[in-house]
Each structure stands twice: as C-alpha cells, then as structure tokens.
Amino acid sequence: MPALVTVATSVAPLLSVRDAVFPAHPFSGVLAIGHEQRWRWQQMFPAFAADRHSRISYTQAREGLLQACRYGGADLGLQSGQRKSLPHLGQMAAGMCAQATLEDALRFGLEYQLIAGAMVHLSLEQDAASPHRVALVAHPLFDDPELRDFLEADHLVTAVNAARQLCGQPLPVQQVELRGQQGRSRSLYEAFFGCPVRLGADQSRIVMTHSVLQQRLASPDLAQAQAARLACDAELSAAGLAGRQTLLHQLMALRCEFHNVSHMAAALQMSPRTLQRLLAREGMSYFEITEQVRIDRARRLLQQAGDLEQIAEQLGYSDSRSFRRAFRRWTGLSPTEYRQAVQTGLADCDPVSATGNASALLIHR
C-alpha cells in the first residue's frame, strides 16, 4: 500500500464546473450537425449564438450537449468528432504542425489541450499488455456519467483526425476500446478507425505501436514550434487556465483511494471541511469517488496477468478474501467470474452499471 501522501509544495489551482473556460472549438462538430439538422442550436448554446468567441462553463455546456445527444443518438460522438480536425484546435494546431514527429506533435497537443477546450483529459500511456504499444487514453475531467461516453468518443475521434492530417495518410491503429455500447453502431466505428473496436470497455482508449508515433512530419520548424509554444502559454494565461486542474484530476493523481479525507485535504493544503465543501460544489462525494476509482482500477488489473493476492495488495486490501468480498459487492461477480466474462466477451455488458452497485457521480445534483 502506498505511503501516506505528503503535503504538496505547489497545488495547482482548481478548475470548476462553473468556470467559463471552454471556447467554441470543442463544440464545432455538434454545432455543424445541429445547423444541418435544423436543431435549435442557438437555444442549446446561447452564448455562442451571441458571440462565437466567448467561453462557457462546463455547467452551461452540458445542458446543450445533453440535448444534442438526445437529438443525435448514441453515435453522435463519432459524427461530431469526424467533423473536427487541426483548424478546430486553436493556437496549438500551429505548434503541432511544426514538430518533427507525430509523437512530438501529440505530446505538444496534450500539453496544451485545454486551449482547444478539451472536456476530457487525454494522455499518452504505455500499454500494460505490450512494451511495443502505447495508448491514447481518455480520462474524465469531471464526473458526469451522462456525457462521459459521448465526450470520450468525440475527443478520441478528433485526435485521430488531427493525426491523419499531420501525417498526410491513414493512422495505423491496432485496437480501439470505448466505454458504453447502448445503441452504438460498432461497424461505423470500425469503418472510421480501420481496426477492431470493443464497445462497453472500462476505459476509452486507442492502442497503436510505438513505431507509428515515429512517423516524420512534413514541415518541422523549430522557430515556429517555439513561437507557437509562447503563443499557447500566453493564451493559457489570458484565459486563466495556466496550471489549472480539476479537483477530480488532483484527487486521482494523489491516489485518493488509499487515503482518507484528512490526508487528502492536507496534501491539497486545505482543511477537510474545505475539501468536502469543494466536492459538494462539484456534485461529488469523497466516498463515491474513491469507490469508483477502486472499481475501475480493480477491473483493469483483473484484465491483466497477476494472481488475486498481488491485485489485492496493489489495491490496498489486507488479503485476497477481503478484495473478493468487495469486488462482489461492487459488481455482483467474483474476480474469477469477471475474468471469465472478459475472456468470453460477456464483460462488455458492464456488470457494475448493470447491477447499479456503483454510485453515479452526477455533476448536476
């Protein structure tokens, strides 16, 4: 079990659901579809109807996006993401185009993704199953089960579109895993990504080989890259986004599932009462967050090699028996039954969601 967290020397300022920081960039696909389908998009996103250069909060955005999902259906994330590419990524697009390799471009984009109005956090991570593969993984900025599947699909599709434009050719992707499957058309996703797509996964991600990231870009320009970095830094500061993180992001980075509220509050340089107040403002509770993090991590570990004693230890349990009891309480399945379901493909039904044992972390309480 990890040692107790220590007080951070510098805690990033919090990004709240009420902060008006999201520009029109991430909504361009939905707005284009809404215009074509004659949705009342001006009423869905009144701030953008009045001024396309304005910024809105997550709370404002979610109402319009929920309406769009009702109108557009389960595949709206794919359809909206397909409409977006480099020109929709704001200032950071110039910096991405000036990099030497695709990996450099992606890392530049990930560093400045808030400029493009990212509503989920994308990260490039080593694939646990193979040292030769990496994964572009979507993590939630805010706990919002109603929009998470849409946002993750939209952002990952947008990232692939941008990568294809950078390379000037199709992006060889080995595997795609997406959360949620209700009503989704697997064939449409596989036609877009050009590879097998697993729906109902625990985490949304795109898996590719390291060699894909080493593709050379057409117009590397060190001076332009440096100028773009300065411009991006200036835009982050002007928008009040420099160093900003959501409370959920900070708690997950500090491994909140292993620590109580008092320890987390100390690490974040605030009182337990202040932390609880901030969580309530964001529509979350500490218990629900830590339970959901444990569930997600347990399911990912069970899909890899490793015996139950090792997994129990990694999750902070005293022994495998305690872990088995907790996992059955969460999912209605034993760890062994869950592994068997994964191997046969039946785990795509998401037993946690199906049984209702996991608490929903709703942002709009």
C-alpha positions as CSV (number, residue, x, y, z in Angstrom):
1,M,0.0,0.0,0.0
2,P,1.4,3.5,-0.9
3,A,2.8,5.6,2.0
4,L,0.7,8.4,3.3
5,V,0.7,11.4,1.0
6,T,2.8,14.4,1.9
7,V,1.8,18.0,1.6
8,A,2.4,19.2,-1.9
9,T,4.9,22.0,-2.3
10,S,2.6,23.5,-5.0
11,V,-1.0,22.7,-5.5
12,A,-2.5,23.5,-8.9
13,P,-5.4,25.9,-8.9
14,L,-8.8,24.2,-9.3
15,L,-10.8,24.2,-12.4
16,S,-14.5,24.2,-11.5
17,V,-17.6,23.2,-13.5
18,R,-18.7,26.8,-13.1
19,D,-15.5,28.4,-14.7
20,A,-16.2,29.9,-18.1
21,V,-13.1,28.5,-19.9
22,F,-14.4,26.4,-22.8
23,P,-14.2,28.1,-26.2
24,A,-16.3,27.1,-29.3
25,H,-13.6,24.7,-30.6
26,P,-14.8,21.5,-28.9
27,F,-18.4,22.2,-29.9
28,S,-17.8,22.8,-33.6
29,G,-18.8,19.3,-34.7
30,V,-22.0,19.4,-32.7
31,L,-22.8,22.9,-34.0
32,A,-22.2,21.9,-37.6
33,I,-24.6,18.9,-37.2
34,G,-27.1,21.0,-35.4
35,H,-27.1,23.6,-38.2
36,E,-27.6,20.8,-40.8
37,Q,-30.3,19.0,-38.9
38,R,-32.1,22.3,-38.0
39,W,-31.7,21.8,-34.3
40,R,-32.4,24.9,-32.2
41,W,-28.7,25.2,-31.6
42,Q,-29.0,28.9,-30.7
43,Q,-31.1,27.9,-27.7
44,M,-28.9,25.0,-26.9
45,F,-25.7,27.2,-26.9
46,P,-27.0,30.8,-26.5
47,A,-23.6,32.2,-25.5
48,F,-22.1,31.0,-28.8
49,A,-25.1,32.3,-30.8
50,A,-24.4,35.7,-29.3
51,D,-20.6,35.6,-29.7
52,R,-18.6,32.7,-31.2
53,H,-15.5,33.9,-29.5
54,S,-17.0,33.6,-26.0
55,R,-16.2,30.9,-23.5
56,I,-18.7,29.0,-21.4
57,S,-18.6,26.8,-18.3
58,Y,-19.0,23.1,-18.2
59,T,-22.3,23.6,-16.5
60,Q,-23.5,25.7,-19.4
61,A,-22.1,23.3,-22.0
62,R,-23.6,20.1,-20.6
63,E,-27.2,21.3,-21.0
64,G,-26.7,21.9,-24.7
65,L,-24.7,18.7,-25.1
66,L,-27.3,16.6,-23.4
67,Q,-29.9,17.9,-25.8
68,A,-27.6,17.2,-28.7
69,C,-27.1,13.6,-27.5
70,R,-30.9,13.2,-27.4
71,Y,-31.3,14.5,-30.9
72,G,-28.2,12.8,-32.4
73,G,-28.3,9.4,-30.7
74,A,-25.6,7.1,-29.4
75,D,-23.2,7.7,-32.4
76,L,-23.1,11.5,-32.0
77,G,-19.6,11.4,-30.6
78,L,-18.3,9.7,-33.7
79,Q,-20.2,12.0,-36.0
80,S,-19.1,15.2,-34.2
81,G,-15.5,14.1,-33.9
82,Q,-15.3,13.4,-37.6
83,R,-16.2,17.0,-38.3
84,K,-13.2,18.3,-36.4
85,S,-9.5,18.5,-37.3
86,L,-6.5,20.7,-36.8
87,P,-8.2,24.0,-37.7
88,H,-10.6,23.4,-34.8
89,L,-7.8,23.0,-32.3
90,G,-7.0,26.7,-31.9
91,Q,-3.5,28.0,-31.3
92,M,-2.0,24.7,-30.5
93,A,-2.5,23.4,-34.1
94,A,0.4,25.6,-35.4
95,G,2.7,24.1,-32.7
96,M,1.7,20.6,-33.6
97,C,2.3,21.1,-37.3
98,A,5.8,22.4,-36.6
99,Q,7.0,19.3,-34.7
100,A,9.4,16.7,-36.2
101,T,7.5,13.5,-35.4
102,L,3.9,12.5,-34.7
103,E,4.8,11.7,-31.1
104,D,6.2,15.2,-30.7
105,A,3.1,16.7,-32.2
106,L,0.8,14.6,-30.0
107,R,2.7,15.5,-26.8
108,F,2.6,19.2,-27.7
109,G,-1.1,18.9,-28.2
110,L,-1.7,17.1,-25.0
111,E,0.3,19.7,-23.1
112,Y,-1.9,22.4,-24.4
113,Q,-5.2,20.6,-24.8
114,L,-7.1,23.0,-22.6
115,I,-6.5,25.7,-25.2
116,A,-8.6,23.6,-27.6
117,G,-11.3,23.3,-25.0
118,A,-10.7,19.7,-24.1
119,M,-13.6,18.5,-21.9
120,V,-11.8,15.2,-21.1
121,H,-8.1,14.7,-20.3
122,L,-6.2,12.8,-23.0
123,S,-2.9,11.2,-22.1
124,L,-0.3,9.0,-24.0
125,E,0.4,6.0,-21.9
126,Q,2.5,2.8,-22.2
127,D,0.2,-0.2,-22.9
128,A,0.4,-2.6,-20.0
129,A,-0.1,-5.6,-22.2
130,S,2.9,-4.9,-24.6
131,P,6.1,-2.9,-24.4
132,H,5.8,-2.2,-28.1
133,R,2.4,-0.4,-27.8
134,V,1.2,2.8,-26.5
135,A,-2.4,4.0,-25.9
136,L,-4.1,7.4,-26.1
137,V,-6.3,7.2,-23.1
138,A,-9.3,9.4,-22.2
139,H,-9.8,10.4,-18.5
140,P,-12.7,12.4,-17.2
141,L,-12.2,16.0,-16.2
142,F,-15.5,16.0,-14.2
143,D,-17.6,13.1,-13.0
144,D,-20.6,13.1,-15.4
145,P,-21.8,9.7,-16.4
146,E,-24.5,11.1,-18.8
147,L,-21.9,12.8,-21.0
148,R,-18.7,10.8,-20.4
149,D,-19.2,8.3,-23.3
150,F,-20.1,11.0,-25.8
151,L,-17.2,13.2,-24.8
152,E,-14.6,10.5,-24.9
153,A,-15.6,9.2,-28.3
154,D,-15.7,12.7,-29.7
155,H,-12.3,13.7,-28.4
156,L,-10.6,10.4,-29.5
157,V,-12.1,10.6,-33.0
158,T,-10.9,14.3,-33.1
159,A,-7.4,13.2,-32.1
160,V,-7.3,10.6,-34.9
161,N,-8.5,13.1,-37.4
162,A,-5.8,15.5,-36.4
163,A,-3.1,12.8,-36.5
164,R,-4.1,11.8,-40.0
165,Q,-3.9,15.4,-41.2
166,L,-0.5,15.8,-39.6
167,C,0.9,12.6,-41.3
168,G,-1.0,13.1,-44.6
169,Q,-2.0,9.4,-44.5
170,P,-4.2,6.9,-42.6
171,L,-3.1,6.3,-39.0
172,P,-2.4,2.6,-38.4
173,V,-4.4,1.8,-35.2
174,Q,-4.3,-1.7,-33.7
175,Q,-7.2,-1.6,-31.4
176,V,-9.9,0.8,-30.0
177,E,-11.8,0.4,-26.8
178,L,-14.7,2.6,-25.9
179,R,-16.9,2.9,-22.9
180,G,-20.6,2.5,-23.4
181,Q,-22.4,0.4,-26.0
182,Q,-26.1,1.0,-25.7
183,G,-27.3,1.9,-29.2
184,R,-23.9,2.3,-30.7
185,S,-23.0,1.0,-34.2
186,R,-19.8,-0.9,-33.9
187,S,-19.5,-1.1,-37.7
188,L,-19.4,2.7,-38.0
189,Y,-16.6,3.0,-35.5
190,E,-14.6,0.2,-37.1
191,A,-15.0,1.8,-40.5
192,F,-13.7,5.1,-39.2
193,F,-10.8,3.7,-37.1
194,G,-9.9,0.9,-39.6
195,C,-9.4,-1.7,-36.8
196,P,-11.4,-3.8,-34.3
197,V,-13.4,-1.7,-31.8
198,R,-14.5,-3.0,-28.5
199,L,-17.6,-1.4,-27.0
200,G,-18.5,-1.4,-23.3
201,A,-14.9,-1.3,-22.2
202,D,-13.8,0.0,-18.8
203,Q,-11.8,2.8,-20.3
204,S,-11.8,4.6,-23.7
205,R,-8.5,4.4,-25.5
206,I,-6.8,4.0,-28.8
207,V,-3.9,1.5,-29.0
208,M,-1.1,1.7,-31.5
209,T,2.6,0.7,-31.9
210,H,5.5,2.9,-30.9
211,S,6.7,2.9,-34.5
212,V,3.5,4.7,-35.6
213,L,4.5,7.6,-33.4
214,Q,7.9,7.9,-35.1
215,Q,6.4,9.0,-38.4
216,R,8.1,12.2,-39.7
217,L,6.0,15.2,-40.3
218,A,6.2,17.2,-43.5
219,S,7.2,20.6,-42.3
220,P,9.2,20.6,-39.0
221,D,10.1,24.1,-38.0
222,L,11.9,24.8,-34.7
223,A,11.3,28.5,-34.7
224,Q,7.6,28.1,-35.5
225,A,7.4,25.5,-32.7
226,Q,8.9,27.8,-30.2
227,A,6.7,30.7,-31.3
228,A,3.7,28.5,-31.0
229,R,4.6,27.5,-27.5
230,L,4.9,31.1,-26.4
231,A,1.5,31.8,-28.0
232,C,0.0,28.9,-26.3
233,D,1.4,29.9,-22.9
234,A,0.1,33.4,-23.4
235,E,-3.4,32.1,-24.3
236,L,-3.4,29.8,-21.2
237,S,-2.6,32.7,-19.0
238,A,-5.1,35.1,-20.7
239,A,-7.8,32.5,-20.2
240,G,-6.8,31.9,-16.6
241,L,-6.0,28.2,-17.4
242,A,-2.3,28.1,-16.6
243,G,-1.7,25.2,-14.3
244,R,-5.4,24.6,-13.8
245,Q,-6.6,21.1,-12.9
246,T,-10.0,19.8,-11.9
247,L,-10.5,18.6,-8.3
248,L,-11.2,15.1,-9.6
249,H,-7.9,15.1,-11.6
250,Q,-5.9,16.1,-8.5
251,L,-7.5,13.5,-6.2
252,M,-6.9,10.7,-8.7
253,A,-3.3,11.8,-9.2
254,L,-2.7,11.6,-5.4
255,R,-4.2,8.1,-5.3
256,C,-7.2,9.1,-3.2
257,E,-8.5,5.6,-3.0
258,F,-5.7,4.8,-0.5
259,H,-6.3,7.8,1.8
260,N,-9.0,9.4,3.9
261,V,-10.4,12.9,3.6
262,S,-8.0,14.3,6.2
263,H,-4.9,13.0,4.4
264,M,-6.1,14.3,1.1
265,A,-7.0,17.7,2.5
266,A,-3.5,18.0,4.0
267,A,-1.9,17.1,0.6
268,L,-4.1,19.7,-1.1
269,Q,-3.2,22.3,1.5
270,M,-6.7,22.8,2.8
271,S,-8.9,21.8,5.7
272,P,-11.1,18.6,5.5
273,R,-14.2,20.9,5.7
274,T,-13.0,23.0,2.7
275,L,-12.3,19.8,0.7
276,Q,-15.8,18.5,1.5
277,R,-17.3,21.9,0.5
278,L,-15.5,21.9,-2.8
279,L,-16.6,18.3,-3.5
280,A,-20.2,19.2,-2.8
281,R,-19.9,22.3,-5.1
282,E,-18.8,20.0,-7.9
283,G,-21.6,17.5,-7.2
284,M,-19.3,14.8,-5.8
285,S,-18.7,12.9,-2.5
286,Y,-15.3,11.6,-1.4
287,F,-16.7,8.1,-0.7
288,E,-18.2,7.8,-4.2
289,I,-15.0,9.0,-5.9
290,T,-12.8,6.6,-4.0
291,E,-15.2,3.7,-4.6
292,Q,-15.4,4.3,-8.3
293,V,-11.6,4.6,-8.6
294,R,-11.2,1.3,-6.8
295,I,-13.7,-0.4,-9.1
296,D,-12.1,0.9,-12.3
297,R,-8.6,0.0,-11.2
298,A,-9.7,-3.5,-10.0
299,R,-11.3,-4.3,-13.3
300,R,-8.3,-3.1,-15.2
301,L,-5.9,-5.2,-13.1
302,L,-8.1,-8.3,-13.5
303,Q,-7.8,-8.0,-17.2
304,Q,-4.0,-8.4,-16.9
305,A,-1.8,-11.2,-15.6
306,G,-1.4,-11.5,-11.8
307,D,-2.9,-13.5,-9.0
308,L,-5.5,-12.2,-6.7
309,E,-3.1,-11.8,-3.8
310,Q,-1.0,-9.4,-5.8
311,I,-4.0,-7.5,-7.1
312,A,-5.5,-7.2,-3.5
313,E,-2.1,-5.8,-2.3
314,Q,-2.0,-3.3,-5.1
315,L,-5.5,-2.1,-4.2
316,G,-4.7,-1.8,-0.6
317,Y,-6.5,-4.8,0.8
318,S,-5.1,-6.9,3.6
319,D,-5.8,-10.2,1.7
320,S,-7.5,-11.6,-1.4
321,R,-10.5,-12.6,0.6
322,S,-11.3,-9.0,1.6
323,F,-10.8,-8.0,-2.1
324,R,-13.1,-10.8,-3.3
325,R,-15.9,-9.6,-1.0
326,A,-15.5,-6.0,-2.0
327,F,-15.4,-6.8,-5.7
328,R,-18.6,-9.0,-5.5
329,R,-20.3,-6.1,-3.6
330,W,-19.4,-3.7,-6.4
331,T,-20.1,-5.9,-9.5
332,G,-22.2,-8.8,-8.4
333,L,-19.4,-11.1,-9.7
334,S,-16.4,-12.7,-8.1
335,P,-13.0,-11.7,-9.5
336,T,-12.7,-15.1,-11.2
337,E,-16.2,-14.8,-12.7
338,Y,-15.3,-11.3,-14.0
339,R,-12.1,-12.6,-15.6
340,Q,-14.0,-15.4,-17.3
341,A,-16.6,-12.9,-18.6
342,V,-13.8,-10.7,-20.0
343,Q,-12.3,-13.7,-21.8
344,T,-15.6,-14.7,-23.4
345,G,-16.5,-11.1,-24.2
346,L,-19.5,-11.0,-21.8
347,A,-17.9,-8.4,-19.6
348,D,-18.8,-5.8,-22.3
349,C,-22.2,-5.6,-20.7
350,D,-20.5,-3.6,-17.8
351,P,-21.8,-5.5,-14.8
352,V,-21.2,-2.6,-12.5
353,S,-23.5,-0.3,-14.4
354,A,-26.0,-3.1,-15.0
355,T,-26.4,-4.1,-11.3
356,G,-26.4,-0.5,-10.1
357,N,-23.8,-1.2,-7.3
358,A,-21.6,1.7,-8.3
359,S,-22.7,5.1,-7.2
360,A,-23.3,7.5,-10.1
361,L,-21.3,10.7,-9.7
362,L,-23.6,13.3,-11.1
363,I,-22.4,16.7,-11.7
364,H,-25.8,18.3,-11.7
365,R,-27.1,17.5,-8.2
